Amino acid sequence: MLLEAKNISFKYSKGEKYIFEDLNLTIKSGEIIGLIGNSGLGKTTLCKVLAGYEKPSSGEVLLDRKKIKKGIYNPVQLIYQHPDKAMNPRWKMRDILNEGGPVKKELLESLGIEMDWLERYPSELSGGELSRFQVCRALGERTKFLIADEITAMLDAITQAQIWNVILKESKKRNIGVLVISHNTSLAEKITDKVISLKDI
């Protein structure tokens, strides 16, 4: 399976400058690619376009050479840098977690999610705890590709290692393609198959 961005450009409105233009990117199933670049170059916007949250101004994003159909579950899952912004503050964590379908207990345990956390609201958990939930939710059984936007930049080293170990293990076991967005070049080189710069695609 392939996730392809073909000649995509993006700007928010007419008259504004393009955030990026004519980008091309291909991710294969099971492939882990690191994407680096300075702040303000459009990495987060690119993530949203690849995951279908924003529509490109031109070009197209394809999954196995077809446009991604909007439905209950998107096979291209975006994991945000700030997980609190991706969660309904009025829902308990159990409801947030199961929004895309049931989650296996083994995945909860591997991410260090404690069962009593499921009955809490997002405001009652730390950033690191919310990050674990966000990753767990994104790894639903129908996920084919993960777009990880600086997901561990705000976390301590132990939590970073635990989260990346789970993502790498699951991607290998389930043949999930992963795009890792990071400012940390050494981290990207360590966990990915190859690292590319946003300015080169």
BELKADA-V197925 format. One record per residue. N is the residue number from 0. D_FIRST is the distance of its C-alpha to the first C-alpha in Angstrom with 1 decimal. Layout:
BEGIN
n=N d_first=D_FIRST
n=N d_first=D_FIRST
END
This chain:
BEGIN
n=0 d_first=0.0
n=1 d_first=3.8
n=2 d_first=7.0
n=3 d_first=9.8
n=4 d_first=13.6
n=5 d_first=15.5
n=6 d_first=19.3
n=7 d_first=19.7
n=8 d_first=23.2
n=9 d_first=24.9
n=10 d_first=28.4
n=11 d_first=30.0
n=12 d_first=32.7
n=13 d_first=34.4
n=14 d_first=36.7
n=15 d_first=34.9
n=16 d_first=33.3
n=17 d_first=29.6
n=18 d_first=28.0
n=19 d_first=25.5
n=20 d_first=25.0
n=21 d_first=22.5
n=22 d_first=19.8
n=23 d_first=16.7
n=24 d_first=13.9
n=25 d_first=10.4
n=26 d_first=8.6
n=27 d_first=6.0
n=28 d_first=5.3
n=29 d_first=9.0
n=30 d_first=10.4
n=31 d_first=13.5
n=32 d_first=15.0
n=33 d_first=18.5
n=34 d_first=19.8
n=35 d_first=23.6
n=36 d_first=26.2
n=37 d_first=29.6
n=38 d_first=30.4
n=39 d_first=30.6
n=40 d_first=27.9
n=41 d_first=25.6
n=42 d_first=23.1
n=43 d_first=23.4
n=44 d_first=23.3
n=45 d_first=20.0
n=46 d_first=18.6
n=47 d_first=20.0
n=48 d_first=18.5
n=49 d_first=14.9
n=50 d_first=15.5
n=51 d_first=17.3
n=52 d_first=20.8
n=53 d_first=22.0
n=54 d_first=21.5
n=55 d_first=21.5
n=56 d_first=24.8
n=57 d_first=23.0
n=58 d_first=19.7
n=59 d_first=16.5
n=60 d_first=13.4
n=61 d_first=10.4
n=62 d_first=7.3
n=63 d_first=5.5
n=64 d_first=9.0
n=65 d_first=10.9
n=66 d_first=13.1
n=67 d_first=12.7
n=68 d_first=15.3
n=69 d_first=18.0
n=70 d_first=18.8
n=71 d_first=20.2
n=72 d_first=17.2
n=73 d_first=14.7
n=74 d_first=11.3
n=75 d_first=11.8
n=76 d_first=15.0
n=77 d_first=17.6
n=78 d_first=20.2
n=79 d_first=23.4
n=80 d_first=26.0
n=81 d_first=28.7
n=82 d_first=27.7
n=83 d_first=30.9
n=84 d_first=29.8
n=85 d_first=26.8
n=86 d_first=29.0
n=87 d_first=31.6
n=88 d_first=34.9
n=89 d_first=36.4
n=90 d_first=34.1
n=91 d_first=34.5
n=92 d_first=31.7
n=93 d_first=31.1
n=94 d_first=30.3
n=95 d_first=28.1
n=96 d_first=26.1
n=97 d_first=25.7
n=98 d_first=24.9
n=99 d_first=21.2
n=100 d_first=22.2
n=101 d_first=23.9
n=102 d_first=23.3
n=103 d_first=24.1
n=104 d_first=27.3
n=105 d_first=26.0
n=106 d_first=23.8
n=107 d_first=26.8
n=108 d_first=28.9
n=109 d_first=26.6
n=110 d_first=26.7
n=111 d_first=30.5
n=112 d_first=30.7
n=113 d_first=34.1
n=114 d_first=34.7
n=115 d_first=37.5
n=116 d_first=35.3
n=117 d_first=33.7
n=118 d_first=36.9
n=119 d_first=37.3
n=120 d_first=36.5
n=121 d_first=34.4
n=122 d_first=37.7
n=123 d_first=38.9
n=124 d_first=36.2
n=125 d_first=35.8
n=126 d_first=33.0
n=127 d_first=31.7
n=128 d_first=31.8
n=129 d_first=30.0
n=130 d_first=27.2
n=131 d_first=26.7
n=132 d_first=26.4
n=133 d_first=24.0
n=134 d_first=21.6
n=135 d_first=22.1
n=136 d_first=21.5
n=137 d_first=18.2
n=138 d_first=17.0
n=139 d_first=17.2
n=140 d_first=15.7
n=141 d_first=13.3
n=142 d_first=12.0
n=143 d_first=8.3
n=144 d_first=9.5
n=145 d_first=13.1
n=146 d_first=15.3
n=147 d_first=18.5
n=148 d_first=21.4
n=149 d_first=24.3
n=150 d_first=24.1
n=151 d_first=26.7
n=152 d_first=29.0
n=153 d_first=31.7
n=154 d_first=31.7
n=155 d_first=33.8
n=156 d_first=32.6
n=157 d_first=32.6
n=158 d_first=30.5
n=159 d_first=28.1
n=160 d_first=27.7
n=161 d_first=27.2
n=162 d_first=24.5
n=163 d_first=22.5
n=164 d_first=23.1
n=165 d_first=21.6
n=166 d_first=18.5
n=167 d_first=17.9
n=168 d_first=18.7
n=169 d_first=16.5
n=170 d_first=13.4
n=171 d_first=14.2
n=172 d_first=15.1
n=173 d_first=12.2
n=174 d_first=9.4
n=175 d_first=9.3
n=176 d_first=8.8
n=177 d_first=12.3
n=178 d_first=14.4
n=179 d_first=18.0
n=180 d_first=20.7
n=181 d_first=24.0
n=182 d_first=27.5
n=183 d_first=27.9
n=184 d_first=26.9
n=185 d_first=28.0
n=186 d_first=25.9
n=187 d_first=22.8
n=188 d_first=23.6
n=189 d_first=24.2
n=190 d_first=21.1
n=191 d_first=18.3
n=192 d_first=17.0
n=193 d_first=18.3
n=194 d_first=20.2
n=195 d_first=20.4
n=196 d_first=23.1
n=197 d_first=22.6
n=198 d_first=25.3
n=199 d_first=23.4
n=200 d_first=20.3
END
